[in-house]
Amino acid sequence: MEITAKDVERLAFVSRLELTDEERAAYTRSLQESLSYLDLLKQADTTAVEAAERVLPMINLFREDKAQPGLARELVFANAPEEEDGAFKVPRIL
């Protein structure tokens, strides 16, 4: 597959990026190099490689759900800029 400057321009447009001519050329070269490498990988003989679902073994990391004591309210709000009625007070967004 060949990447052209027009392809990069279209990608920049849908990504809402404004690229200079130098950046467009650099991205075109970079993407073309990446695709060329992928084409090289496609040529690798993988017939003797067993298909794998996962790279790492699957281990159940769930722990028993037990109630534990939480932090003291004073510690929780110690570094809070503002606190009101036992809750963090944050600036209004809307």
Biopython code that builds the backbone (N, CA, C, O; Angstrom):
import numpy as np
from Bio.PDB.StructureBuilder import StructureBuilder

atoms = [
    (1, "MET", "N", (0.842, -1.173, 0.000)),
    (1, "MET", "CA", (0.000, 0.000, 0.000)),
    (1, "MET", "C", (0.888, 1.237, 0.000)),
    (1, "MET", "O", (1.933, 1.275, 0.649)),
    (2, "GLU", "N", (0.466, 2.203, -0.712)),
    (2, "GLU", "CA", (1.236, 3.448, -0.843)),
    (2, "GLU", "C", (0.473, 4.583, -0.165)),
    (2, "GLU", "O", (-0.725, 4.759, -0.389)),
    (3, "ILE", "N", (1.171, 5.344, 0.660)),
    (3, "ILE", "CA", (0.597, 6.529, 1.300)),
    (3, "ILE", "C", (1.042, 7.748, 0.504)),
    (3, "ILE", "O", (2.230, 7.927, 0.235)),
    (4, "THR", "N", (0.092, 8.573, 0.137)),
    (4, "THR", "CA", (0.418, 9.781, -0.616)),
    (4, "THR", "C", (0.197, 11.006, 0.264)),
    (4, "THR", "O", (-0.396, 10.923, 1.340)),
    (5, "ALA", "N", (0.689, 12.141, -0.221)),
    (5, "ALA", "CA", (0.490, 13.396, 0.500)),
    (5, "ALA", "C", (-0.995, 13.713, 0.606)),
    (5, "ALA", "O", (-1.442, 14.316, 1.582)),
    (6, "LYS", "N", (-1.763, 13.299, -0.410)),
    (6, "LYS", "CA", (-3.213, 13.529, -0.376)),
    (6, "LYS", "C", (-3.854, 12.712, 0.741)),
    (6, "LYS", "O", (-4.774, 13.191, 1.404)),
    (7, "ASP", "N", (-3.376, 11.477, 0.958)),
    (7, "ASP", "CA", (-3.879, 10.656, 2.061)),
    (7, "ASP", "C", (-3.601, 11.325, 3.405)),
    (7, "ASP", "O", (-4.467, 11.368, 4.279)),
    (8, "VAL", "N", (-2.399, 11.840, 3.556)),
    (8, "VAL", "CA", (-2.025, 12.515, 4.802)),
    (8, "VAL", "C", (-2.860, 13.777, 4.981)),
    (8, "VAL", "O", (-3.271, 14.100, 6.096)),
    (9, "GLU", "N", (-3.109, 14.485, 3.895)),
    (9, "GLU", "CA", (-3.938, 15.683, 3.954)),
    (9, "GLU", "C", (-5.357, 15.329, 4.413)),
    (9, "GLU", "O", (-5.946, 16.045, 5.223)),
    (10, "ARG", "N", (-5.895, 14.239, 3.900)),
    (10, "ARG", "CA", (-7.232, 13.800, 4.294)),
    (10, "ARG", "C", (-7.255, 13.390, 5.762)),
    (10, "ARG", "O", (-8.193, 13.726, 6.485)),
    (11, "LEU", "N", (-6.221, 12.661, 6.211)),
    (11, "LEU", "CA", (-6.126, 12.288, 7.622)),
    (11, "LEU", "C", (-6.037, 13.520, 8.515)),
    (11, "LEU", "O", (-6.667, 13.578, 9.571)),
    (12, "ALA", "N", (-5.257, 14.495, 8.087)),
    (12, "ALA", "CA", (-5.131, 15.728, 8.860)),
    (12, "ALA", "C", (-6.472, 16.450, 8.937)),
    (12, "ALA", "O", (-6.825, 17.005, 9.978)),
    (13, "PHE", "N", (-7.214, 16.442, 7.841)),
    (13, "PHE", "CA", (-8.508, 17.120, 7.809)),
    (13, "PHE", "C", (-9.480, 16.479, 8.795)),
    (13, "PHE", "O", (-10.101, 17.176, 9.598)),
    (14, "VAL", "N", (-9.616, 15.145, 8.739)),
    (14, "VAL", "CA", (-10.558, 14.477, 9.635)),
    (14, "VAL", "C", (-10.081, 14.516, 11.087)),
    (14, "VAL", "O", (-10.885, 14.374, 12.008)),
    (15, "SER", "N", (-8.773, 14.708, 11.295)),
    (15, "SER", "CA", (-8.225, 14.820, 12.642)),
    (15, "SER", "C", (-8.206, 16.260, 13.124)),
    (15, "SER", "O", (-7.803, 16.551, 14.251)),
    (16, "ARG", "N", (-8.646, 17.151, 12.255)),
    (16, "ARG", "CA", (-8.665, 18.588, 12.549)),
    (16, "ARG", "C", (-7.269, 19.112, 12.890)),
    (16, "ARG", "O", (-7.084, 19.860, 13.851)),
    (17, "LEU", "N", (-6.301, 18.701, 12.082)),
    (17, "LEU", "CA", (-4.921, 19.157, 12.235)),
    (17, "LEU", "C", (-4.555, 20.060, 11.065)),
    (17, "LEU", "O", (-4.917, 19.789, 9.921)),
    (18, "GLU", "N", (-3.849, 21.115, 11.358)),
    (18, "GLU", "CA", (-3.329, 21.970, 10.304)),
    (18, "GLU", "C", (-1.845, 21.664, 10.162)),
    (18, "GLU", "O", (-1.062, 21.908, 11.081)),
    (19, "LEU", "N", (-1.463, 21.127, 9.007)),
    (19, "LEU", "CA", (-0.076, 20.724, 8.773)),
    (19, "LEU", "C", (0.574, 21.658, 7.765)),
    (19, "LEU", "O", (-0.055, 22.106, 6.806)),
    (20, "THR", "N", (1.852, 21.942, 8.007)),
    (20, "THR", "CA", (2.622, 22.680, 7.019)),
    (20, "THR", "C", (3.040, 21.703, 5.925)),
    (20, "THR", "O", (2.872, 20.492, 6.073)),
    (21, "ASP", "N", (3.579, 22.224, 4.837)),
    (21, "ASP", "CA", (4.045, 21.350, 3.753)),
    (21, "ASP", "C", (5.153, 20.421, 4.245)),
    (21, "ASP", "O", (5.212, 19.254, 3.859)),
    (22, "GLU", "N", (6.032, 20.952, 5.102)),
    (22, "GLU", "CA", (7.131, 20.128, 5.631)),
    (22, "GLU", "C", (6.586, 19.010, 6.521)),
    (22, "GLU", "O", (7.047, 17.870, 6.448)),
    (23, "GLU", "N", (5.598, 19.342, 7.363)),
    (23, "GLU", "CA", (5.005, 18.319, 8.233)),
    (23, "GLU", "C", (4.278, 17.265, 7.403)),
    (23, "GLU", "O", (4.365, 16.074, 7.701)),
    (24, "ARG", "N", (3.563, 17.693, 6.367)),
    (24, "ARG", "CA", (2.848, 16.743, 5.516)),
    (24, "ARG", "C", (3.833, 15.782, 4.859)),
    (24, "ARG", "O", (3.583, 14.579, 4.787)),
    (25, "ALA", "N", (4.951, 16.317, 4.381)),
    (25, "ALA", "CA", (5.965, 15.463, 3.755)),
    (25, "ALA", "C", (6.583, 14.503, 4.776)),
    (25, "ALA", "O", (6.804, 13.329, 4.480)),
    (26, "ALA", "N", (6.855, 15.009, 5.970)),
    (26, "ALA", "CA", (7.450, 14.163, 7.003)),
    (26, "ALA", "C", (6.492, 13.046, 7.418)),
    (26, "ALA", "O", (6.912, 11.900, 7.577)),
    (27, "TYR", "N", (5.202, 13.373, 7.597)),
    (27, "TYR", "CA", (4.222, 12.354, 7.962)),
    (27, "TYR", "C", (4.023, 11.348, 6.836)),
    (27, "TYR", "O", (3.830, 10.158, 7.088)),
    (28, "THR", "N", (4.069, 11.819, 5.605)),
    (28, "THR", "CA", (3.933, 10.907, 4.464)),
    (28, "THR", "C", (5.077, 9.897, 4.474)),
    (28, "THR", "O", (4.849, 8.697, 4.327)),
    (29, "ARG", "N", (6.304, 10.382, 4.647)),
    (29, "ARG", "CA", (7.470, 9.476, 4.709)),
    (29, "ARG", "C", (7.353, 8.507, 5.875)),
    (29, "ARG", "O", (7.586, 7.308, 5.720)),
    (30, "SER", "N", (6.989, 9.030, 7.046)),
    (30, "SER", "CA", (6.919, 8.207, 8.250)),
    (30, "SER", "C", (5.854, 7.114, 8.115)),
    (30, "SER", "O", (6.105, 5.954, 8.442)),
    (31, "LEU", "N", (4.682, 7.485, 7.640)),
    (31, "LEU", "CA", (3.627, 6.485, 7.471)),
    (31, "LEU", "C", (3.983, 5.461, 6.401)),
    (31, "LEU", "O", (3.670, 4.279, 6.543)),
    (32, "GLN", "N", (4.633, 5.904, 5.337)),
    (32, "GLN", "CA", (5.044, 4.975, 4.285)),
    (32, "GLN", "C", (6.081, 3.989, 4.813)),
    (32, "GLN", "O", (6.043, 2.807, 4.470)),
    (33, "GLU", "N", (7.013, 4.467, 5.650)),
    (33, "GLU", "CA", (8.004, 3.568, 6.251)),
    (33, "GLU", "C", (7.324, 2.538, 7.154)),
    (33, "GLU", "O", (7.698, 1.365, 7.157)),
    (34, "SER", "N", (6.328, 2.981, 7.914)),
    (34, "SER", "CA", (5.609, 2.059, 8.800)),
    (34, "SER", "C", (4.880, 0.989, 7.992)),
    (34, "SER", "O", (4.925, -0.191, 8.338)),
    (35, "LEU", "N", (4.214, 1.396, 6.924)),
    (35, "LEU", "CA", (3.499, 0.433, 6.089)),
    (35, "LEU", "C", (4.455, -0.513, 5.372)),
    (35, "LEU", "O", (4.148, -1.691, 5.191)),
    (36, "SER", "N", (5.607, -0.003, 4.967)),
    (36, "SER", "CA", (6.606, -0.866, 4.327)),
    (36, "SER", "C", (7.086, -1.924, 5.302)),
    (36, "SER", "O", (7.290, -3.076, 4.919)),
    (37, "TYR", "N", (7.269, -1.545, 6.562)),
    (37, "TYR", "CA", (7.693, -2.510, 7.567)),
    (37, "TYR", "C", (6.607, -3.561, 7.789)),
    (37, "TYR", "O", (6.912, -4.744, 7.941)),
    (38, "LEU", "N", (5.343, -3.137, 7.809)),
    (38, "LEU", "CA", (4.257, -4.097, 7.964)),
    (38, "LEU", "C", (4.205, -5.069, 6.782)),
    (38, "LEU", "O", (3.923, -6.253, 6.964)),
    (39, "ASP", "N", (4.475, -4.569, 5.570)),
    (39, "ASP", "CA", (4.533, -5.456, 4.404)),
    (39, "ASP", "C", (5.651, -6.483, 4.569)),
    (39, "ASP", "O", (5.505, -7.641, 4.177)),
    (40, "LEU", "N", (6.766, -6.048, 5.152)),
    (40, "LEU", "CA", (7.886, -6.959, 5.403)),
    (40, "LEU", "C", (7.460, -8.035, 6.405)),
    (40, "LEU", "O", (7.803, -9.206, 6.240)),
    (41, "LEU", "N", (6.722, -7.647, 7.431)),
    (41, "LEU", "CA", (6.261, -8.612, 8.426)),
    (41, "LEU", "C", (5.280, -9.619, 7.831)),
    (41, "LEU", "O", (5.242, -10.774, 8.254)),
    (42, "LYS", "N", (4.495, -9.188, 6.859)),
    (42, "LYS", "CA", (3.550, -10.098, 6.210)),
    (42, "LYS", "C", (4.273, -11.239, 5.502)),
    (42, "LYS", "O", (3.703, -12.316, 5.324)),
    (43, "GLN", "N", (5.505, -11.016, 5.103)),
    (43, "GLN", "CA", (6.263, -12.029, 4.380)),
    (43, "GLN", "C", (6.862, -13.085, 5.301)),
    (43, "GLN", "O", (7.349, -14.111, 4.826)),
    (44, "ALA", "N", (6.834, -12.850, 6.603)),
    (44, "ALA", "CA", (7.424, -13.796, 7.547)),
    (44, "ALA", "C", (6.633, -15.101, 7.539)),
    (44, "ALA", "O", (5.402, -15.091, 7.492)),
    (45, "ASP", "N", (7.356, -16.237, 7.584)),
    (45, "ASP", "CA", (6.732, -17.553, 7.592)),
    (45, "ASP", "C", (6.282, -17.872, 9.018)),
    (45, "ASP", "O", (7.113, -18.066, 9.906)),
    (46, "THR", "N", (4.986, -17.926, 9.231)),
    (46, "THR", "CA", (4.445, -18.197, 10.566)),
    (46, "THR", "C", (3.708, -19.537, 10.615)),
    (46, "THR", "O", (2.924, -19.779, 11.533)),
    (47, "THR", "N", (3.953, -20.395, 9.647)),
    (47, "THR", "CA", (3.237, -21.677, 9.606)),
    (47, "THR", "C", (3.584, -22.560, 10.801)),
    (47, "THR", "O", (2.745, -23.351, 11.234)),
    (48, "ALA", "N", (4.798, -22.448, 11.347)),
    (48, "ALA", "CA", (5.203, -23.290, 12.470)),
    (48, "ALA", "C", (4.867, -22.654, 13.815)),
    (48, "ALA", "O", (5.171, -23.231, 14.859)),
    (49, "VAL", "N", (4.252, -21.488, 13.809)),
    (49, "VAL", "CA", (3.929, -20.789, 15.046)),
    (49, "VAL", "C", (2.496, -21.109, 15.444)),
    (49, "VAL", "O", (1.560, -20.929, 14.664)),
    (50, "GLU", "N", (2.345, -21.583, 16.663)),
    (50, "GLU", "CA", (1.013, -21.934, 17.152)),
    (50, "GLU", "C", (0.231, -20.658, 17.463)),
    (50, "GLU", "O", (0.772, -19.718, 18.044)),
    (51, "ALA", "N", (-1.027, -20.632, 17.078)),
    (51, "ALA", "CA", (-1.881, -19.477, 17.355)),
    (51, "ALA", "C", (-2.084, -19.344, 18.855)),
    (51, "ALA", "O", (-2.200, -20.341, 19.567)),
    (52, "ALA", "N", (-2.126, -18.114, 19.324)),
    (52, "ALA", "CA", (-2.279, -17.870, 20.756)),
    (52, "ALA", "C", (-3.425, -16.894, 21.000)),
    (52, "ALA", "O", (-3.590, -15.903, 20.288)),
    (53, "GLU", "N", (-4.209, -17.205, 22.027)),
    (53, "GLU", "CA", (-5.262, -16.273, 22.417)),
    (53, "GLU", "C", (-4.675, -15.101, 23.181)),
    (53, "GLU", "O", (-5.078, -13.952, 22.997)),
    (54, "ARG", "N", (-3.718, -15.410, 24.039)),
    (54, "ARG", "CA", (-3.115, -14.400, 24.897)),
    (54, "ARG", "C", (-1.604, -14.568, 24.904)),
    (54, "ARG", "O", (-1.079, -15.664, 24.706)),
    (55, "VAL", "N", (-0.930, -13.472, 25.132)),
    (55, "VAL", "CA", (0.524, -13.526, 25.225)),
    (55, "VAL", "C", (0.936, -13.981, 26.615)),
    (55, "VAL", "O", (1.882, -14.753, 26.771)),
    (56, "LEU", "N", (0.226, -13.503, 27.615)),
    (56, "LEU", "CA", (0.531, -13.853, 29.000)),
    (56, "LEU", "C", (-0.515, -14.825, 29.536)),
    (56, "LEU", "O", (-1.657, -14.823, 29.077)),
    (57, "PRO", "N", (-0.135, -15.649, 30.495)),
    (57, "PRO", "CA", (-1.114, -16.589, 31.052)),
    (57, "PRO", "C", (-2.231, -15.847, 31.780)),
    (57, "PRO", "O", (-2.006, -14.782, 32.355)),
    (58, "MET", "N", (-3.423, -16.407, 31.752)),
    (58, "MET", "CA", (-4.575, -15.796, 32.403)),
    (58, "MET", "C", (-4.590, -16.215, 33.867)),
    (58, "MET", "O", (-4.621, -17.404, 34.184)),
    (59, "ILE", "N", (-4.568, -15.228, 34.751)),
    (59, "ILE", "CA", (-4.580, -15.488, 36.192)),
    (59, "ILE", "C", (-5.746, -14.708, 36.791)),
    (59, "ILE", "O", (-5.946, -13.537, 36.469)),
    (60, "ASN", "N", (-6.507, -15.352, 37.652)),
    (60, "ASN", "CA", (-7.613, -14.671, 38.310)),
    (60, "ASN", "C", (-7.048, -13.767, 39.396)),
    (60, "ASN", "O", (-6.499, -14.247, 40.388)),
    (61, "LEU", "N", (-7.183, -12.464, 39.207)),
    (61, "LEU", "CA", (-6.642, -11.498, 40.153)),
    (61, "LEU", "C", (-7.697, -10.935, 41.095)),
    (61, "LEU", "O", (-7.416, -10.009, 41.856)),
    (62, "PHE", "N", (-8.896, -11.478, 41.054)),
    (62, "PHE", "CA", (-9.944, -10.981, 41.929)),
    (62, "PHE", "C", (-9.647, -11.381, 43.369)),
    (62, "PHE", "O", (-9.130, -12.467, 43.630)),
    (63, "ARG", "N", (-9.970, -10.514, 44.273)),
    (63, "ARG", "CA", (-9.806, -10.807, 45.683)),
    (63, "ARG", "C", (-11.186, -10.882, 46.323)),
    (63, "ARG", "O", (-12.175, -10.426, 45.748)),
    (64, "GLU", "N", (-11.240, -11.442, 47.478)),
    (64, "GLU", "CA", (-12.498, -11.515, 48.193)),
    (64, "GLU", "C", (-12.941, -10.095, 48.552)),
    (64, "GLU", "O", (-12.131, -9.271, 48.978)),
    (65, "ASP", "N", (-14.206, -9.829, 48.380)),
    (65, "ASP", "CA", (-14.747, -8.504, 48.646)),
    (65, "ASP", "C", (-15.078, -8.384, 50.125)),
    (65, "ASP", "O", (-16.124, -8.855, 50.573)),
    (66, "LYS", "N", (-14.179, -7.749, 50.889)),
    (66, "LYS", "CA", (-14.376, -7.578, 52.318)),
    (66, "LYS", "C", (-14.404, -6.092, 52.639)),
    (66, "LYS", "O", (-13.656, -5.305, 52.059)),
    (67, "ALA", "N", (-15.261, -5.726, 53.551)),
    (67, "ALA", "CA", (-15.294, -4.336, 54.012)),
    (67, "ALA", "C", (-14.025, -4.058, 54.809)),
    (67, "ALA", "O", (-13.627, -4.853, 55.660)),
    (68, "GLN", "N", (-13.402, -2.933, 54.525)),
    (68, "GLN", "CA", (-12.188, -2.530, 55.226)),
    (68, "GLN", "C", (-12.372, -1.108, 55.720)),
    (68, "GLN", "O", (-13.125, -0.336, 55.126)),
    (69, "PRO", "N", (-11.709, -0.766, 56.774)),
    (69, "PRO", "CA", (-11.841, 0.604, 57.259)),
    (69, "PRO", "C", (-11.243, 1.581, 56.247)),
    (69, "PRO", "O", (-10.193, 1.319, 55.659)),
    (70, "GLY", "N", (-11.922, 2.702, 56.055)),
    (70, "GLY", "CA", (-11.444, 3.723, 55.132)),
    (70, "GLY", "C", (-10.570, 4.737, 55.845)),
    (70, "GLY", "O", (-10.236, 4.577, 57.019)),
    (71, "LEU", "N", (-10.205, 5.779, 55.120)),
    (71, "LEU", "CA", (-9.386, 6.837, 55.702)),
    (71, "LEU", "C", (-10.250, 7.731, 56.589)),
    (71, "LEU", "O", (-11.459, 7.850, 56.396)),
    (72, "ALA", "N", (-9.610, 8.338, 57.541)),
    (72, "ALA", "CA", (-10.301, 9.294, 58.398)),
    (72, "ALA", "C", (-10.668, 10.517, 57.566)),
    (72, "ALA", "O", (-9.912, 10.918, 56.681)),
    (73, "ARG", "N", (-11.814, 11.102, 57.844)),
    (73, "ARG", "CA", (-12.307, 12.259, 57.091)),
    (73, "ARG", "C", (-11.284, 13.390, 57.088)),
    (73, "ARG", "O", (-11.128, 14.075, 56.077)),
    (74, "GLU", "N", (-10.584, 13.595, 58.207)),
    (74, "GLU", "CA", (-9.581, 14.662, 58.283)),
    (74, "GLU", "C", (-8.454, 14.425, 57.288)),
    (74, "GLU", "O", (-7.963, 15.370, 56.669)),
    (75, "LEU", "N", (-8.041, 13.169, 57.129)),
    (75, "LEU", "CA", (-6.970, 12.852, 56.176)),
    (75, "LEU", "C", (-7.440, 13.043, 54.737)),
    (75, "LEU", "O", (-6.687, 13.523, 53.889)),
    (76, "VAL", "N", (-8.676, 12.668, 54.468)),
    (76, "VAL", "CA", (-9.213, 12.776, 53.114)),
    (76, "VAL", "C", (-9.247, 14.234, 52.666)),
    (76, "VAL", "O", (-8.869, 14.547, 51.537)),
    (77, "PHE", "N", (-9.690, 15.108, 53.533)),
    (77, "PHE", "CA", (-9.849, 16.515, 53.163)),
    (77, "PHE", "C", (-8.636, 17.373, 53.514)),
    (77, "PHE", "O", (-8.685, 18.593, 53.355)),
    (78, "ALA", "N", (-7.552, 16.764, 53.986)),
    (78, "ALA", "CA", (-6.381, 17.532, 54.416)),
    (78, "ALA", "C", (-5.816, 18.402, 53.300)),
    (78, "ALA", "O", (-5.419, 19.537, 53.564)),
    (79, "ASN", "N", (-5.766, 17.918, 52.072)),
    (79, "ASN", "CA", (-5.185, 18.683, 50.963)),
    (79, "ASN", "C", (-6.235, 19.235, 50.005)),
    (79, "ASN", "O", (-5.900, 19.768, 48.947)),
    (80, "ALA", "N", (-7.491, 19.107, 50.375)),
    (80, "ALA", "CA", (-8.559, 19.619, 49.506)),
    (80, "ALA", "C", (-8.568, 21.140, 49.557)),
    (80, "ALA", "O", (-8.469, 21.725, 50.635)),
    (81, "PRO", "N", (-8.687, 21.790, 48.387)),
    (81, "PRO", "CA", (-8.738, 23.246, 48.402)),
    (81, "PRO", "C", (-9.957, 23.768, 49.158)),
    (81, "PRO", "O", (-9.864, 24.752, 49.892)),
    (82, "GLU", "N", (-11.110, 23.100, 48.976)),
    (82, "GLU", "CA", (-12.327, 23.490, 49.688)),
    (82, "GLU", "C", (-13.153, 22.253, 49.992)),
    (82, "GLU", "O", (-13.161, 21.280, 49.238)),
    (83, "GLU", "N", (-13.856, 22.322, 51.137)),
    (83, "GLU", "CA", (-14.717, 21.219, 51.559)),
    (83, "GLU", "C", (-15.998, 21.840, 52.095)),
    (83, "GLU", "O", (-15.975, 22.858, 52.787)),
    (84, "GLU", "N", (-17.115, 21.203, 51.759)),
    (84, "GLU", "CA", (-18.401, 21.710, 52.220)),
    (84, "GLU", "C", (-19.313, 20.548, 52.563)),
    (84, "GLU", "O", (-19.565, 19.694, 51.712)),
    (85, "ASP", "N", (-19.799, 20.497, 53.758)),
    (85, "ASP", "CA", (-20.727, 19.467, 54.223)),
    (85, "ASP", "C", (-20.203, 18.058, 53.979)),
    (85, "ASP", "O", (-20.954, 17.178, 53.558)),
    (86, "GLY", "N", (-18.920, 17.844, 54.241)),
    (86, "GLY", "CA", (-18.347, 16.507, 54.100)),
    (86, "GLY", "C", (-18.099, 16.075, 52.662)),
    (86, "GLY", "O", (-17.980, 14.880, 52.393)),
    (87, "ALA", "N", (-18.019, 17.031, 51.724)),
    (87, "ALA", "CA", (-17.766, 16.711, 50.313)),
    (87, "ALA", "C", (-16.759, 17.710, 49.746)),
    (87, "ALA", "O", (-16.611, 18.816, 50.266)),
    (88, "PHE", "N", (-16.074, 17.315, 48.685)),
    (88, "PHE", "CA", (-15.157, 18.227, 47.999)),
    (88, "PHE", "C", (-15.978, 19.300, 47.312)),
    (88, "PHE", "O", (-16.979, 19.001, 46.661)),
    (89, "LYS", "N", (-15.562, 20.534, 47.454)),
    (89, "LYS", "CA", (-16.240, 21.629, 46.765)),
    (89, "LYS", "C", (-15.390, 21.990, 45.546)),
    (89, "LYS", "O", (-14.205, 22.297, 45.677)),
    (90, "VAL", "N", (-15.998, 21.952, 44.373)),
    (90, "VAL", "CA", (-15.275, 22.229, 43.134)),
    (90, "VAL", "C", (-15.970, 23.371, 42.399)),
    (90, "VAL", "O", (-17.148, 23.640, 42.638)),
    (91, "PRO", "N", (-15.243, 24.044, 41.504)),
    (91, "PRO", "CA", (-15.867, 25.131, 40.759)),
    (91, "PRO", "C", (-16.988, 24.616, 39.877)),
    (91, "PRO", "O", (-16.923, 23.506, 39.349)),
    (92, "ARG", "N", (-18.003, 25.428, 39.726)),
    (92, "ARG", "CA", (-19.131, 25.095, 38.869)),
    (92, "ARG", "C", (-18.661, 25.095, 37.408)),
    (92, "ARG", "O", (-17.913, 25.980, 36.993)),
    (93, "ILE", "N", (-19.099, 24.111, 36.643)),
    (93, "ILE", "CA", (-18.669, 23.993, 35.252)),
    (93, "ILE", "C", (-19.591, 24.763, 34.322)),
    (93, "ILE", "O", (-19.113, 25.478, 33.442)),
    (94, "LEU", "N", (-20.854, 24.639, 34.490)),
    (94, "LEU", "CA", (-21.801, 25.325, 33.602)),
    (94, "LEU", "C", (-22.264, 26.623, 34.177)),
    (94, "LEU", "O", (-23.063, 27.324, 33.556)),
]
sb = StructureBuilder()
sb.init_structure("model")
sb.init_model(0)
sb.init_chain("A")
sb.init_seg("    ")
for serial, (resi, resn, name, xyz) in enumerate(atoms, 1):
    if name == "N":
        sb.init_residue(resn, " ", resi, " ")
    sb.init_atom(name, np.array(xyz, "f"), 0.0, 1.0, " ", f" {name:<3s}", serial, name[0])
structure = sb.get_structure()
